[in-house]
């Protein structure tokens, strides 16, 4: 099948092509779809860019090892992010770190790509990203996980609830509180910055 035709297949069909036929183009299509969201989720949950990279490789290695036995019982993204959650849980047990341990200092040194903007716009974007990382870090672990899964996985509230082992309304509540806390924290930061510029 031509790569352009693979773009029209859903995730489950791509994984089945990869698992049953060893179709590397199907795997590459899946990898391309989830490369960014999966890494961002792992980075924000693990607390360390190096650990996130290790976890990222571990998740994809598990996908590769499980390809022959894969059966689509739900969304591929749900299965993939469950693998990620399991890898994170294993890492927490090994390192005795808790989700949400301070980590953003390590990431702030990495500039956000400016996309062709000028230096002032790039600096403002870097500062905004740093404030968001701090605000995310301040969220309780359950709220941060609900927010990140909602933003990165493409899963519904019901599907996120199944991953987290709670009901839809619990996830909805965690997400609502997370968004409110992020909004408040970012507004406080913006007001404080505006006060220092006067």
N, C-alpha and C positions, 0 to 999 in steps of 0.2 A: 504494500500500500504506500502511496506517495505521502511524504511528510505533510503536505498541505491537506490531504484527506484525513490524516490523523488528528488534525486540529479540530475537526468536527465531532470526533468521538468523545463520549463522556469519560470520566476518570475510571469507572469500573471497567468499561470496555478496553481502555488502554492497558489497565493492569492485567486483565485476562489475556490480552494479546501478548503481553510481556511474559506472563506466567506460563501460558500454554504453549506459545510458539517461540519464546525467546526473542521476541521482536524488540530489538534495542531502540529503534526509532520511537516505539510506543513508550518505552521507559524514559527516554530523553524528553518526550512531550510532557509526561507526568512530572519529571524532575523540574522542568522549566516552569510549570504551573505553580509548584509549591516551594521552589527554591527560596524566594524572599520571605513569604509568610512563615514558613517553618523556621527559618533561621532567626527571624525577628522574635518569634514566640520563645524559642530556646534562649536567645540572648537575654530577653527581659525577664525570663523566669529563672535562669541559671545564675545570673549575677556576674558573669565573667565572659568576655569575648572568647578567650581561649577554651574555656569549658563549653561554651555554646558551639564552637566549631567542632570539638570532639563529640559532643552529643549529636550534632547534625550528621556527622559521618556515621555515628552509631545507628541512628534512626534509618538512614538510607541503607546501611548494611543489613539491618533487620528486614527491610522491604525486599532486598535482593534475596536473602535467605528464605523468606516466606513466600516467594512468588509462586512456586508450584502448588502450594496449599491454599492460596488465596481464593476465598469464595465471597462474592459481594453480598453481604447481609445488610449493608447500609451504605452510606456514602463512603467513598474512598478517603475523603478528607477526615472523616470521623475515625477511621481505622488508623490513618497516618498520625493524627494528633494524639490518639490513644497510645501509640508506640512512643511518641515523644514524651507524653506524661509518664509512662512507665520508665523510660530512660532517666528522666528527671528525678523520679522517686528513688531509683537505684543510686543516682549520684548523691542525692541528699543523705541517704543512708551511709554511703561510703565516706563522705566528707563531713558529715554531721552539721552541714549548713542547713539553714532553714530557707524556704522561699522568701525572698525579700531582704536577705542580708544586704547591707549596703554594697553597691557595686558600681554606681554610676560614675564615680571618680575615674575608674579605668577607661570608661567609654568617652568621657568628655574630651579627652586628648585627641580623639579621632574626629576630624572635621566632617561636617555634612557636605556632600557634593553641592556646589553652588549652582549647577545647571546653567552656567553662562552669565550669572548675575554678577554685579560688581562686588567689591570687597565689603562694603557696608552691608549690603543685602545678605551676603554669605555669612558675615559675622552675626547678624540678627537671626538668621536661620539656625546657626550653631547654638546661639543662646537660647532660642525657643526650644530646640531639641533637648538641650541640657535641662531646662526647666521641666519639660515633660518627663524626662527620665527621673528626675527627683520626685515629681508628683506621683509617678507610677510606683516608685520605690516606697512611698509613704502609705500606699494603699494596703489594707489587710490582704494576706495571701489569697484568700478565696475570691475577693473582689477583683484583685489584679488578674487572677487566672480567668475569671468570667469575662472581664474586659478584653484581655488579649486573645482569648479564643474567639470571642465575638468579632474582633477586628481582623484577625489573621486567618481563621480556619474556614470561613464561609459556612459554618454550621448554623442550624437553627437553634433557638433557645432550648427546645426539647432535646436536640442532639447533644448540646453542650451539657445539659442536665444529666443525660445518660453517662457521658464521659466522667463527669464529676461525682456521679452517684447520688444526685439530688433531683428534685422535681423542677419543672419548668418555672414555676412561680418563684422558687428559691433563686434560680439563676437570674430571672428577671429582676428580682429585688437586689441581688448582688450587683448586677449591671447598672441599675438605676443609682444605687449608692455610689458606685465607682465613678460614674459619669459626673454626678453632683460634686463629689469630693475633688475630682480632677478640675472641674470647672471653677470651683471655689478657690482651690489652691493656685491655679494659673491666674485667676483674676487678682488674688492677693499679691502675687509676684509682680504682675503687670503694674498694679497700683504702687507698689513699693519702688519699682524701677522708675515710674513716672515721677515720683516724689524726689528721687535722687537727681533727676535731670533738671529740676527747677532751681 
